[in-house]
Amino acid sequence: MRPVFCFSSIVRLAFALATAASIGCATQKSWSYRAESISSSPILVNNSVSVPPFMDTRQNENQNMFGMYMIPLMPYGWMSYKTPEGAQMHMTSGLWMWRPNEDIAKAAAEGLNSSHVFKEVFFSHRASEGELVLHGTIKSTDFEGKLFSYGLSVYGPALWFIGLPSTSANNELEISLSLRDPSTNSVLWERSYRREDGNLSWLYVMKSDFLYPDLLKEILMEAVRDIRSDAPGFKVQ
């Protein structure tokens, strides 16, 4: 007897394999940040700056509606995370090895130290170790992800095989920075920054859904420019 060709079974198997590949459930992401090259510019402020862990004001809310892709006529399932490092699954990766309050603060210290704006900038759990203190607040690390089924439920991934996007991911990073003189508790400088970026992935081209290091680098480059511009007006005791 000839084997019976079961299109439904093949599509379901293809869907299972494609979904596993798309969401990257076994792939962890680790925070990695490399500051810009050390500047040759002269030091503008001859003071050391300590950078303690940032304050975290994000809402602790994560919503995973990934399974909605299976409902007929629904175009996609989605994830909406306020604290994405707490989720086990993202769109093209699994667990994120990331501690935003410390990792972002350490990156900020590294970036400012290489800029030569100050005599020295370093991360410390004791803010009193520096002549000045850079305080930071994390306002948003929103993560939005979608897995496209194009309204076809479990048959949607058939369209991935012919070139339609399988997933999308969007990252948002918003922080505020405040430079203070601890001897007078006066604010010398403060700004807020926000960046976001995202991408589409295909079954054969999986892009990273963890874009926060790049967003932070853009923010810190702008912050350095702002500090350089404002530094002559700093009134440090």
N, C-alpha and C positions, 0 to 999 in steps of 0.2 A: 504493500500500500504506500501511496505517496504521503509524505507528511503534510498535514493541513497548515497552510499559511495563515497565521493569526496576526493580523495587523495590529489589533488592540494590544496584544501581549508584547509585541515588539516595541510599540510606542511607549508602553508603560515601563519596560526595562530600560529603554533609552532615556526616559525621563529620570528614572532613579539614578542612572549613571551620570547624566548631565547635571542634575541638581547637586549631587555630591561634589562634582568637579567645580561647579559655580560657586558654592558657598564655602569651599575650602575649609571644611569642618575640622580637619586635622592640622591645619597650618597655624601656628602661633605667630604673633607679631611682637617684637621687642622694640622698645624706645631706643632710637639711635639719633644723636644730634652731633653735628660737627660745625663749630663756629667758623666764621670767615677768617681769612688769614690775618695775622697780627698786623695792625696798622702801623705805619711809619710816622704818623702824625704826632706832634708833640702833645704831652699831657696837658689838658686844660684845667683840671681841678686836682690840686695836689692833696687829695684826701683818699683814704681807703673806704671802700663801701662793702658792707656785709649784706648778703641776700638770704633772708630766712625762708623757710617753706612758705609757699603762697597760701593765702586764705582761699577756701573753696566755698563759693556761694551757689553752686549749681543745685537744681532740684534733683533729688534721688528718685527719678522716674524713668523706667525703661519699658517700652511697649513693643512686644514682638507679635505681629500679626502676619507672620510669614505664611501660615497655613491658609490664608485667604485666597492664595493663588488657585486652590483646588475648587473654588466655587465657580460654577459656570457663569460666564459673562463678566467675571471680575478680571480686570486687565493685569493685575499683579497682586502679590503679597508684599508686605512691607515690614520694616523695622524702624522704630523711632526711639532713640536712646538719648537721655540727658547725661548719663554717666556710662559711656560706652565701654569703659575698661571693666565694668562689672558684668558684662554679657559674655556668655560662652560662645556665641556664634555671631558672625558678621557676614557681610555679603561674599567676600572672597577670602576670608580668613577666619580663624577660630578665636581662641583666647588672646587677649592683648596683655602683655607683660608691661604695664605702664602705671606709674604713680604720678598723676598730673601735678599735684601740689609740690612735690620734690623735684621731679624731672624737669618741669618747666622752669622752676627757680634755678636749678643748676645750669640749665641752658642759658638763662638770662645772665647769670654771673659769668659764664664762659664767654658769651657774646660781648658783654660790656667790657670785660677785662681785655679782650683782644682789640677793642676799639681804641684804647689808649686815651679815653676821655678822662678817666680817673687814674690815680696812682696805682690802685690795686682794687680789684673786685673779686669777691670770693663767696661761695655758698657757706652758710653756717646756721646751725640750729640756735645759736646765741647771737641775736641781733646786736648786742652790746660790743661785739668784737671789732666792729668797724667804726670809723669816725663818722661815717654817714650810713644810712640804712635805706635799702631799696625794698619797699613792701610791694607785693603783688596780690591781685585778687583774680581768681578764675571765675569768670561770669558765665561762660558757655563753652562746651565741647560737644555741641549737638551733632548727632550722627543720624542720617536718614538713608535707608537702603530699600531697594525694590528688586523683586524677582519677577520678571515678566512672563505671564502666561497668555497674554493677548486675548483673554476672554475664553480660551479653549480648555481651561482646567488642565488635567494631566496630559492633554495632547498638545499644549502650548509649546513644550520644548522641541517639537518637530520643526518649529520655525527657527529655533536656534541653529539647527544643523544646516539651514540654508542661508544663514548669515545675519539673522536679526539679533539685536542685543539681548543678552540673557539677564543681566543685572545692572543696577546703577547704584552709586554710593556718593553721598555728599557729606563733607566735614565742615563744621564751623568752629572757629576758635575766637573767643573774645576775652581779653584780659585788660586789667587796669594796672598801671604802675605809678608808684608814688615814692619820690626821693625825699627823705626827711633828715633833719639835723637833730639827733637825739638829745643833744645838750639843751636845746630850746623847744624841742617837739614841734618845730616849725616845718611846714611843707615848702621845699625848695622848687619842686617840679612835679607835675603829675599829668598823665594822659591816659586815655582809653583807646584801645585798638581792637579792630575786628577784621577777620579774614575768613573767606570760605572758598572751597574748591570741591570739585566732584568729577566723576568720570563715568563712562559706560564700559561694561565688559562684554565680551563675546565668548562663546563656548571655546574658541580656539585662541583667544587673546584675553587672558585674565589680568586685570590691572589692580594695583594695590587699593584697598579701601581705607588705609591708614595714612592720612596725609598731614597729620598734625605737626610733625617736625618741620615740614616745608612751610606750613602756614606760620609757625612760630619764627622761623628764620626771616620771613618777610616782615613780620611785626617788629622783630628786634632790629633789623636794618633801618626801619623807619624811626624806631625809638632812638637809636644812636644819632641819626640825623637831627632829630628834634632836640636831644640833649645837647649836642654840639652847638646848635643854634641858640639855645637858651643859657648855656653854661656861663657866658660872661656876666649874666645877671644874677648868678647864685650869690647869696650872701651867707657865707659859711663862717662861723665863729672861729 
